[in-house]
Amino acid sequence: LNPSPFPMQTGNCLGWIVYAYYTGCDPFLLASNIPGLIVSLWLNSGAAKLQYLEGATQRMQQPSADVAAHSTSNNNNNNNNNEEA
C-alpha cells in the first residue's frame, strides 16, 4: 500500500480551504473541500491502520518461523546423538 497519496489529499483540501478563507470565504470552494478534507482524514486513518496491521502481521509471523527452524535443528541434533549411541 502506497501511503503517499493520502497525506497529499489532506494537504490539497486544506490548502484550498485556506485559499477560500483568505479570498473572502468563497462558499463553493468551502462546500466542496470541507467534505473532501473529512474524507481524506478518514482515508488517512484507514491507511494507518492497514500499515500497522501489515507490520504487526509480519512481526507475528517471523518469530514462529524462527521457532520452527530452531526446533528442526534441535530434532536433527537429537537424531544424530541417538544414532551415535
N, CA, C and O atoms as a GROMACS GRO file, in nm:
protein
  340
    1LEU      N    1   0.085  -0.118   0.000
    1LEU     CA    2   0.000   0.000   0.000
    1LEU      C    3   0.089   0.124   0.000
    1LEU      O    4   0.173   0.142   0.089
    2ASN      N    5   0.071   0.207  -0.099
    2ASN     CA    6   0.149   0.330  -0.110
    2ASN      C    7   0.083   0.438  -0.024
    2ASN      O    8  -0.028   0.481  -0.054
    3PRO      N    9   0.150   0.482   0.082
    3PRO     CA   10   0.088   0.580   0.171
    3PRO      C   11   0.098   0.725   0.124
    3PRO      O   12   0.040   0.813   0.187
    4SER      N   13   0.169   0.752   0.016
    4SER     CA   14   0.192   0.890  -0.028
    4SER      C   15   0.066   0.967  -0.068
    4SER      O   16   0.053   1.083  -0.030
    5PRO      N   17  -0.029   0.908  -0.141
    5PRO     CA   18  -0.143   0.989  -0.185
    5PRO      C   19  -0.234   1.039  -0.073
    5PRO      O   20  -0.297   1.144  -0.087
    6PHE      N   21  -0.240   0.967   0.038
    6PHE     CA   22  -0.335   1.005   0.142
    6PHE      C   23  -0.299   1.138   0.209
    6PHE      O   24  -0.388   1.223   0.223
    7PRO      N   25  -0.174   1.161   0.250
    7PRO     CA   26  -0.143   1.294   0.306
    7PRO      C   27  -0.152   1.406   0.202
    7PRO      O   28  -0.182   1.520   0.235
    8MET      N   29  -0.125   1.370   0.075
    8MET     CA   30  -0.136   1.473  -0.029
    8MET      C   31  -0.280   1.517  -0.049
    8MET      O   32  -0.306   1.634  -0.076
    9GLN      N   33  -0.375   1.425  -0.035
    9GLN     CA   34  -0.516   1.461  -0.045
    9GLN      C   35  -0.554   1.557   0.067
    9GLN      O   36  -0.624   1.656   0.044
   10THR      N   37  -0.507   1.527   0.187
   10THR     CA   38  -0.537   1.614   0.301
   10THR      C   39  -0.477   1.752   0.281
   10THR      O   40  -0.543   1.853   0.305
   11GLY      N   41  -0.352   1.757   0.237
   11GLY     CA   42  -0.286   1.885   0.214
   11GLY      C   43  -0.353   1.966   0.104
   11GLY      O   44  -0.365   2.088   0.115
   12ASN      N   45  -0.397   1.898   0.000
   12ASN     CA   46  -0.465   1.967  -0.110
   12ASN      C   47  -0.595   2.030  -0.062
   12ASN      O   48  -0.621   2.148  -0.088
   13CYS      N   49  -0.676   1.953   0.008
   13CYS     CA   50  -0.804   2.007   0.057
   13CYS      C   51  -0.781   2.118   0.158
   13CYS      O   52  -0.851   2.220   0.156
   14LEU      N   53  -0.684   2.100   0.245
   14LEU     CA   54  -0.656   2.203   0.344
   14LEU      C   55  -0.606   2.330   0.277
   14LEU      O   56  -0.643   2.440   0.317
   15GLY      N   57  -0.523   2.316   0.175
   15GLY     CA   58  -0.476   2.432   0.100
   15GLY      C   59  -0.588   2.509   0.032
   15GLY      O   60  -0.589   2.632   0.034
   16TRP      N   61  -0.682   2.437  -0.027
   16TRP     CA   62  -0.795   2.503  -0.092
   16TRP      C   63  -0.886   2.570   0.011
   16TRP      O   64  -0.943   2.676  -0.016
   17ILE      N   65  -0.901   2.509   0.128
   17ILE     CA   66  -0.983   2.571   0.232
   17ILE      C   67  -0.919   2.701   0.281
   17ILE      O   68  -0.989   2.801   0.301
   18VAL      N   69  -0.789   2.701   0.300
   18VAL     CA   70  -0.718   2.823   0.342
   18VAL      C   71  -0.729   2.929   0.233
   18VAL      O   72  -0.753   3.046   0.263
   19TYR      N   73  -0.712   2.888   0.108
   19TYR     CA   74  -0.726   2.983  -0.004
   19TYR      C   75  -0.866   3.042  -0.007
   19TYR      O   76  -0.883   3.163  -0.024
   20ALA      N   77  -0.967   2.957   0.010
   20ALA     CA   78  -1.106   3.006   0.008
   20ALA      C   79  -1.132   3.104   0.122
   20ALA      O   80  -1.203   3.202   0.106
   21TYR      N   81  -1.073   3.075   0.237
   21TYR     CA   82  -1.091   3.163   0.353
   21TYR      C   83  -1.028   3.300   0.329
   21TYR      O   84  -1.090   3.403   0.357
   22TYR      N   85  -0.905   3.301   0.276
   22TYR     CA   86  -0.834   3.429   0.258
   22TYR      C   87  -0.883   3.508   0.138
   22TYR      O   88  -0.854   3.628   0.128
   23THR      N   89  -0.956   3.446   0.046
   23THR     CA   90  -1.009   3.521  -0.068
   23THR      C   91  -1.151   3.568  -0.044
   23THR      O   92  -1.217   3.613  -0.138
   24GLY      N   93  -1.200   3.560   0.076
   24GLY     CA   94  -1.332   3.614   0.107
   24GLY      C   95  -1.436   3.508   0.133
   24GLY      O   96  -1.555   3.530   0.109
   25CYS      N   97  -1.394   3.394   0.182
   25CYS     CA   98  -1.486   3.284   0.216
   25CYS      C   99  -1.576   3.245   0.100
   25CYS      O  100  -1.698   3.253   0.108
   26ASP      N  101  -1.513   3.202  -0.008
   26ASP     CA  102  -1.587   3.154  -0.125
   26ASP      C  103  -1.667   3.030  -0.085
   26ASP      O  104  -1.608   2.927  -0.053
   27PRO      N  105  -1.799   3.038  -0.087
   27PRO     CA  106  -1.880   2.925  -0.037
   27PRO      C  107  -1.868   2.799  -0.123
   27PRO      O  108  -1.882   2.688  -0.072
   28PHE      N  109  -1.841   2.816  -0.252
   28PHE     CA  110  -1.831   2.699  -0.338
   28PHE      C  111  -1.703   2.621  -0.311
   28PHE      O  112  -1.704   2.498  -0.309
   29LEU      N  113  -1.593   2.692  -0.289
   29LEU     CA  114  -1.468   2.623  -0.254
   29LEU      C  115  -1.478   2.557  -0.118
   29LEU      O  116  -1.433   2.444  -0.099
   30LEU      N  117  -1.538   2.626  -0.022
   30LEU     CA  118  -1.552   2.568   0.111
   30LEU      C  119  -1.645   2.448   0.108
   30LEU      O  120  -1.617   2.346   0.172
   31ALA      N  121  -1.756   2.459   0.036
   31ALA     CA  122  -1.854   2.349   0.032
   31ALA      C  123  -1.798   2.225  -0.035
   31ALA      O  124  -1.839   2.113  -0.002
   32SER      N  125  -1.707   2.243  -0.127
   32SER     CA  126  -1.652   2.125  -0.195
   32SER      C  127  -1.531   2.066  -0.123
   32SER      O  128  -1.506   1.947  -0.134
   33ASN      N  129  -1.458   2.148  -0.049
   33ASN     CA  130  -1.334   2.098   0.011
   33ASN      C  131  -1.346   2.059   0.157
   33ASN      O  132  -1.262   1.983   0.205
   34ILE      N  133  -1.443   2.106   0.228
   34ILE     CA  134  -1.461   2.062   0.367
   34ILE      C  135  -1.497   1.914   0.373
   34ILE      O  136  -1.438   1.842   0.452
   35PRO      N  137  -1.593   1.866   0.291
   35PRO     CA  138  -1.615   1.721   0.290
   35PRO      C  139  -1.494   1.643   0.240
   35PRO      O  140  -1.466   1.532   0.287
   36GLY      N  141  -1.422   1.701   0.145
   36GLY     CA  142  -1.301   1.636   0.095
   36GLY      C  143  -1.196   1.622   0.204
   36GLY      O  144  -1.129   1.519   0.212
   37LEU      N  145  -1.182   1.723   0.288
   37LEU     CA  146  -1.088   1.716   0.399
   37LEU      C  147  -1.129   1.608   0.498
   37LEU      O  148  -1.045   1.532   0.547
   38ILE      N  149  -1.259   1.600   0.528
   38ILE     CA  150  -1.308   1.499   0.622
   38ILE      C  151  -1.284   1.359   0.566
   38ILE      O  152  -1.240   1.270   0.639
   39VAL      N  153  -1.314   1.338   0.438
   39VAL     CA  154  -1.293   1.208   0.376
   39VAL      C  155  -1.145   1.173   0.371
   39VAL      O  156  -1.108   1.058   0.394
   40SER      N  157  -1.060   1.269   0.341
   40SER     CA  158  -0.916   1.240   0.335
   40SER      C  159  -0.860   1.206   0.472
   40SER      O  160  -0.771   1.122   0.483
   41LEU      N  161  -0.911   1.269   0.578
   41LEU     CA  162  -0.868   1.232   0.713
   41LEU      C  163  -0.913   1.090   0.747
   41LEU      O  164  -0.840   1.016   0.812
   42TRP      N  165  -1.033   1.054   0.703
   42TRP     CA  166  -1.084   0.919   0.725
   42TRP      C  167  -0.998   0.817   0.650
   42TRP      O  168  -0.965   0.711   0.703
   43LEU      N  169  -0.962   0.849   0.525
   43LEU     CA  170  -0.876   0.760   0.447
   43LEU      C  171  -0.736   0.748   0.510
   43LEU      O  172  -0.676   0.641   0.509
   44ASN      N  173  -0.685   0.859   0.564
   44ASN     CA  174  -0.555   0.856   0.631
   44ASN      C  175  -0.558   0.763   0.752
   44ASN      O  176  -0.465   0.686   0.773
   45SER      N  177  -0.664   0.769   0.830
   45SER     CA  178  -0.672   0.681   0.947
   45SER      C  179  -0.684   0.536   0.904
   45SER      O  180  -0.626   0.448   0.968
   46GLY      N  181  -0.758   0.508   0.797
   46GLY     CA  182  -0.768   0.372   0.746
   46GLY      C  183  -0.636   0.320   0.693
   46GLY      O  184  -0.602   0.204   0.715
   47ALA      N  185  -0.562   0.405   0.623
   47ALA     CA  186  -0.431   0.363   0.570
   47ALA      C  187  -0.333   0.338   0.684
   47ALA      O  188  -0.252   0.246   0.677
   48ALA      N  189  -0.340   0.420   0.788
   48ALA     CA  190  -0.251   0.400   0.903
   48ALA      C  191  -0.281   0.266   0.971
   48ALA      O  192  -0.190   0.197   1.014
   49LYS      N  193  -0.409   0.231   0.980
   49LYS     CA  194  -0.446   0.103   1.040
   49LYS      C  195  -0.396  -0.013   0.955
   49LYS      O  196  -0.349  -0.113   1.009
   50LEU      N  197  -0.405   0.000   0.822
   50LEU     CA  198  -0.356  -0.106   0.735
   50LEU      C  199  -0.205  -0.121   0.744
   50LEU      O  200  -0.153  -0.233   0.745
   51GLN      N  201  -0.133  -0.008   0.752
   51GLN     CA  202   0.012  -0.015   0.766
   51GLN      C  203   0.050  -0.083   0.898
   51GLN      O  204   0.143  -0.164   0.901
   52TYR      N  205  -0.020  -0.050   1.005
   52TYR     CA  206   0.008  -0.111   1.134
   52TYR      C  207  -0.023  -0.261   1.129
   52TYR      O  208   0.053  -0.342   1.181
   53LEU      N  209  -0.135  -0.297   1.067
   53LEU     CA  210  -0.174  -0.438   1.058
   53LEU      C  211  -0.071  -0.517   0.978
   53LEU      O  212  -0.036  -0.629   1.016
   54GLU      N  213  -0.022  -0.460   0.869
   54GLU     CA  214   0.078  -0.528   0.786
   54GLU      C  215   0.206  -0.550   0.866
   54GLU      O  216   0.263  -0.659   0.861
   55GLY      N  217   0.252  -0.450   0.938
   55GLY     CA  218   0.372  -0.463   1.019
   55GLY      C  219   0.355  -0.562   1.133
   55GLY      O  220   0.444  -0.640   1.162
   56ALA      N  221   0.238  -0.557   1.197
   56ALA     CA  222   0.212  -0.649   1.309
   56ALA      C  223   0.204  -0.793   1.260
   56ALA      O  224   0.252  -0.884   1.328
   57THR      N  225   0.146  -0.814   1.142
   57THR     CA  226   0.137  -0.949   1.086
   57THR      C  227   0.275  -1.003   1.056
   57THR      O  228   0.304  -1.120   1.084
   58GLN      N  229   0.361  -0.921   0.999
   58GLN     CA  230   0.497  -0.964   0.969
   58GLN      C  231   0.574  -0.996   1.097
   58GLN      O  232   0.648  -1.093   1.103
   59ARG      N  233   0.555  -0.913   1.201
   59ARG     CA  234   0.624  -0.940   1.327
   59ARG      C  235   0.574  -1.067   1.392
   59ARG      O  236   0.650  -1.139   1.457
   60MET      N  237   0.444  -1.095   1.376
   60MET     CA  238   0.389  -1.216   1.437
   60MET      C  239   0.434  -1.342   1.363
   60MET      O  240   0.451  -1.446   1.426
   61GLN      N  241   0.452  -1.334   1.232
   61GLN     CA  242   0.491  -1.450   1.154
   61GLN      C  243   0.640  -1.481   1.168
   61GLN      O  244   0.679  -1.597   1.162
   62GLN      N  245   0.720  -1.382   1.186
   62GLN     CA  246   0.865  -1.402   1.192
   62GLN      C  247   0.909  -1.488   1.311
   62GLN      O  248   0.987  -1.580   1.290
   63PRO      N  249   0.864  -1.465   1.434
   63PRO     CA  250   0.909  -1.550   1.545
   63PRO      C  251   0.868  -1.696   1.528
   63PRO      O  252   0.944  -1.785   1.567
   64SER      N  253   0.751  -1.723   1.471
   64SER     CA  254   0.710  -1.862   1.454
   64SER      C  255   0.802  -1.932   1.356
   64SER      O  256   0.828  -2.052   1.372
   65ALA      N  257   0.852  -1.862   1.254
   65ALA     CA  258   0.947  -1.923   1.161
   65ALA      C  259   1.079  -1.950   1.231
   65ALA      O  260   1.142  -2.053   1.207
   66ASP      N  261   1.122  -1.859   1.319
   66ASP     CA  262   1.246  -1.879   1.394
   66ASP      C  263   1.234  -1.997   1.489
   66ASP      O  264   1.328  -2.075   1.503
   67VAL      N  265   1.119  -2.012   1.554
   67VAL     CA  266   1.096  -2.122   1.647
   67VAL      C  267   1.095  -2.254   1.570
   67VAL      O  268   1.152  -2.353   1.616
   68ALA      N  269   1.030  -2.255   1.453
   68ALA     CA  270   1.026  -2.377   1.372
   68ALA      C  271   1.166  -2.417   1.327
   68ALA      O  272   1.200  -2.535   1.330
   69ALA      N  273   1.247  -2.322   1.285
   69ALA     CA  274   1.383  -2.352   1.241
   69ALA      C  275   1.467  -2.402   1.359
   69ALA      O  276   1.548  -2.493   1.343
   70HIS      N  277   1.447  -2.344   1.476
   70HIS     CA  278   1.522  -2.384   1.594
   70HIS      C  279   1.484  -2.526   1.638
   70HIS      O  280   1.570  -2.606   1.674
   71SER      N  281   1.353  -2.556   1.634
   71SER     CA  282   1.310  -2.689   1.677
   71SER      C  283   1.354  -2.794   1.576
   71SER      O  284   1.384  -2.907   1.615
   72THR      N  285   1.360  -2.760   1.449
   72THR     CA  286   1.408  -2.855   1.347
   72THR      C  287   1.555  -2.885   1.367
   72THR      O  288   1.598  -3.000   1.356
   73SER      N  289   1.634  -2.782   1.398
   73SER     CA  290   1.777  -2.806   1.421
   73SER      C  291   1.798  -2.888   1.548
   73SER      O  292   1.890  -2.969   1.554
   74ASN      N  293   1.715  -2.868   1.650
   74ASN     CA  294   1.727  -2.948   1.771
   74ASN      C  295   1.690  -3.094   1.745
   74ASN      O  296   1.755  -3.185   1.797
   75ASN      N  297   1.588  -3.116   1.664
   75ASN     CA  298   1.549  -3.253   1.630
   75ASN      C  299   1.660  -3.323   1.553
   75ASN      O  300   1.685  -3.441   1.575
   76ASN      N  301   1.725  -3.252   1.463
   76ASN     CA  302   1.835  -3.311   1.387
   76ASN      C  303   1.951  -3.346   1.480
   76ASN      O  304   2.014  -3.450   1.464
   77ASN      N  305   1.979  -3.259   1.576
   77ASN     CA  306   2.086  -3.288   1.672
   77ASN      C  307   2.051  -3.407   1.758
   77ASN      O  308   2.137  -3.490   1.787
   78ASN      N  309   1.927  -3.418   1.800
   78ASN     CA  310   1.884  -3.533   1.882
   78ASN      C  311   1.892  -3.662   1.803
   78ASN      O  312   1.932  -3.765   1.857
   79ASN      N  313   1.854  -3.658   1.675
   79ASN     CA  314   1.863  -3.777   1.593
   79ASN      C  315   2.008  -3.821   1.575
   79ASN      O  316   2.038  -3.940   1.579
   80ASN      N  317   2.098  -3.726   1.557
   80ASN     CA  318   2.240  -3.758   1.542
   80ASN      C  319   2.296  -3.818   1.670
   80ASN      O  320   2.375  -3.912   1.666
   81ASN      N  321   2.254  -3.765   1.784
   81ASN     CA  322   2.300  -3.817   1.912
   81ASN      C  323   2.249  -3.959   1.936
   81ASN      O  324   2.322  -4.042   1.992
   82ASN      N  325   2.126  -3.988   1.896
   82ASN     CA  326   2.069  -4.122   1.914
   82ASN      C  327   2.138  -4.223   1.822
   82ASN      O  328   2.154  -4.340   1.860
   83GLU      N  329   2.179  -4.182   1.704
   83GLU     CA  330   2.245  -4.273   1.612
   83GLU      C  331   2.386  -4.308   1.662
   83GLU      O  332   2.433  -4.419   1.638
   84GLU      N  333   2.452  -4.217   1.730
   84GLU     CA  334   2.586  -4.241   1.780
   84GLU      C  335   2.584  -4.339   1.897
   84GLU      O  336   2.680  -4.413   1.916
   85ALA      N  337   2.478  -4.342   1.973
   85ALA     CA  338   2.473  -4.426   2.093
   85ALA      C  339   2.446  -4.569   2.064
   85ALA      O  340   2.440  -4.650   2.156
   0.00000   0.00000   0.00000
